[in-house]
Amino acid sequence: MSELAYIGLGANLGDTRLALEQALAALAALPDTRLLAVSGAYRSAPVDAGGPDFLNAVALLETRLTPETLLDALLAIELEQGRERPYRHAPRTLDLDLLLQGQARVETARLSLPHPRLHLRAFVLQPLLELSPDLQIPELGNLRSHLAATDGQAIERLPITLSPVPRMTR
């Protein structure tokens, strides 16, 4: 059975636009998965971290993959694009977060669904609400009601459109 899944995308090292577009192509190529929509692109200051500004977006997928299988695929895409994890909140070439998947409620050492901080981050909330303006989560209610709590976070919607671009192989 297919479920809708929302994926947060972010990057703040290298060619961030290309990184997100290559990630979108990789998401679209996942088995039993369709890329349905992509939010606009947002520039945001790091939250609880240093480094350059991030380029962020949210992708909406329809997938038959389990949350754990989808998480494994996201981690593989990050690794393929050079993601390193030298320390918590380090700058990154690519960050993919499984935000929501259907009605799944998961709490394991590897995965928490819904993502535990999605309602606290403007760089997640704004693009997520762009895709689904009336999104409701049982524990949080209407996500739009959480926007005011993110008012102090620096974020700007950019006048660019992100499109899936396959990675060039050598």
C-alpha positions as CSV (number, residue, x, y, z in Angstrom):
1,M,0.0,0.0,0.0
2,S,1.4,3.4,-1.0
3,E,1.8,6.2,1.6
4,L,2.7,9.8,1.3
5,A,6.1,10.7,2.7
6,Y,7.6,14.1,3.3
7,I,11.4,14.5,3.0
8,G,13.3,17.5,4.2
9,L,16.3,18.4,2.0
10,G,19.2,20.7,3.0
11,A,22.7,21.5,2.2
12,N,25.2,24.2,3.1
13,L,28.5,23.0,1.6
14,G,29.5,23.0,-2.1
15,D,27.0,23.6,-4.9
16,T,23.9,23.3,-2.7
17,R,21.4,23.7,-5.5
18,L,23.0,20.9,-7.5
19,A,23.1,18.7,-4.4
20,L,19.4,19.1,-3.8
21,E,18.5,18.6,-7.5
22,Q,20.6,15.4,-7.6
23,A,19.0,14.3,-4.4
24,L,15.6,14.8,-6.0
25,A,16.6,12.7,-9.0
26,A,17.8,10.0,-6.6
27,L,14.5,10.1,-4.7
28,A,12.5,9.9,-7.9
29,A,14.5,6.8,-8.9
30,L,13.8,4.9,-5.7
31,P,11.9,1.6,-6.3
32,D,8.2,1.7,-5.6
33,T,8.3,5.4,-5.2
34,R,7.1,8.5,-7.1
35,L,8.2,12.1,-6.6
36,L,4.9,14.0,-6.5
37,A,6.0,17.5,-5.6
38,V,8.8,19.8,-4.5
39,S,8.5,22.9,-2.4
40,G,10.2,26.1,-3.3
41,A,13.8,26.7,-2.3
42,Y,14.6,28.4,1.0
43,R,17.8,30.0,2.3
44,S,18.0,29.6,6.0
45,A,20.6,30.3,8.7
46,P,21.9,27.2,10.6
47,V,19.9,26.4,13.7
48,D,21.9,25.1,16.7
49,A,24.9,24.9,14.4
50,G,27.6,27.0,12.6
51,G,28.6,27.3,9.0
52,P,27.2,28.9,5.9
53,D,23.5,29.3,5.2
54,F,21.5,26.3,4.1
55,L,19.5,25.8,1.0
56,N,16.4,23.8,2.0
57,A,13.3,22.3,0.5
58,V,10.7,19.6,1.1
59,A,9.8,16.8,-1.3
60,L,6.5,14.9,-1.3
61,L,6.8,11.2,-2.3
62,E,4.3,8.4,-2.8
63,T,6.0,5.2,-1.7
64,R,5.5,1.6,-0.9
65,L,8.8,1.4,1.0
66,T,8.6,1.0,4.8
67,P,9.8,3.9,6.9
68,E,13.0,2.0,7.8
69,T,13.7,1.1,4.2
70,L,13.1,4.7,3.1
71,L,15.5,5.9,5.8
72,D,18.2,3.5,4.6
73,A,17.7,4.9,1.1
74,L,18.0,8.5,2.3
75,L,21.2,7.7,4.2
76,A,22.6,6.0,1.0
77,I,21.8,9.0,-1.1
78,E,23.6,11.3,1.4
79,L,26.6,9.0,1.5
80,E,26.7,8.9,-2.4
81,Q,26.8,12.7,-2.4
82,G,29.7,12.9,0.0
83,R,27.9,13.4,3.3
84,E,30.3,13.2,6.2
85,R,29.3,13.3,9.9
86,P,32.4,14.5,11.8
87,Y,30.3,15.9,14.6
88,R,26.7,16.6,15.5
89,H,25.3,19.5,13.4
90,A,28.4,19.7,11.2
91,P,28.0,21.6,7.9
92,R,27.0,19.2,5.2
93,T,26.9,18.5,1.5
94,L,23.5,17.0,1.8
95,D,21.0,16.3,4.6
96,L,17.8,14.2,4.0
97,D,15.3,13.9,6.8
98,L,12.2,11.7,6.8
99,L,9.7,14.1,8.3
100,L,6.4,12.1,8.0
101,Q,5.3,9.0,6.4
102,G,1.6,8.3,6.3
103,Q,0.2,7.8,9.8
104,A,3.4,6.0,10.9
105,R,4.4,6.5,14.5
106,V,8.0,5.2,15.0
107,E,10.3,5.7,17.9
108,T,13.6,3.7,17.6
109,A,17.2,4.5,18.1
110,R,17.5,5.1,14.3
111,L,14.2,6.8,13.5
112,S,11.5,9.0,15.0
113,L,8.3,9.7,13.1
114,P,6.9,12.2,12.9
115,H,10.3,14.0,13.0
116,P,10.5,15.3,16.6
117,R,11.6,18.9,15.7
118,L,9.7,19.5,12.4
119,H,7.4,21.9,14.2
120,L,10.3,23.9,15.6
121,R,12.2,24.7,12.4
122,A,11.1,27.4,9.9
123,F,13.2,25.7,7.3
124,V,11.0,22.6,7.6
125,L,7.6,24.2,8.4
126,Q,7.5,26.8,5.6
127,P,8.3,24.4,2.7
128,L,6.2,21.6,4.3
129,L,3.2,23.9,4.6
130,E,3.7,25.2,1.0
131,L,3.1,21.6,-0.1
132,S,0.3,20.8,2.3
133,P,-1.2,24.0,3.8
134,D,-3.6,22.2,6.1
135,L,-1.3,19.4,7.3
136,Q,-2.4,18.0,10.7
137,I,-0.4,15.8,13.0
138,P,-2.3,14.2,15.9
139,E,0.3,15.1,18.5
140,L,0.8,18.7,17.2
141,G,-2.5,19.6,15.5
142,N,-2.5,21.9,12.5
143,L,1.2,22.6,11.7
144,R,0.3,26.2,10.6
145,S,-0.3,27.0,14.3
146,H,3.4,26.4,15.0
147,L,4.7,29.0,12.5
148,A,4.7,31.9,15.0
149,A,7.2,29.9,17.2
150,T,9.7,30.1,14.4
151,D,9.5,33.8,13.7
152,G,13.0,34.6,15.0
153,Q,14.6,32.1,12.6
154,A,16.2,33.7,9.5
155,I,14.7,32.2,6.4
156,E,14.0,33.5,2.8
157,R,12.1,31.9,0.0
158,L,14.3,32.1,-3.1
159,P,13.0,32.8,-6.7
160,I,14.4,29.5,-8.0
161,T,12.7,26.2,-8.9
162,L,14.4,23.0,-7.9
163,S,14.2,20.2,-10.6
164,P,15.6,16.7,-10.4
165,V,19.0,16.5,-12.1
166,P,20.7,13.1,-12.4
167,R,24.2,12.9,-11.1
168,M,26.8,12.8,-13.8
169,T,29.0,9.7,-13.7
170,R,32.6,9.7,-14.7
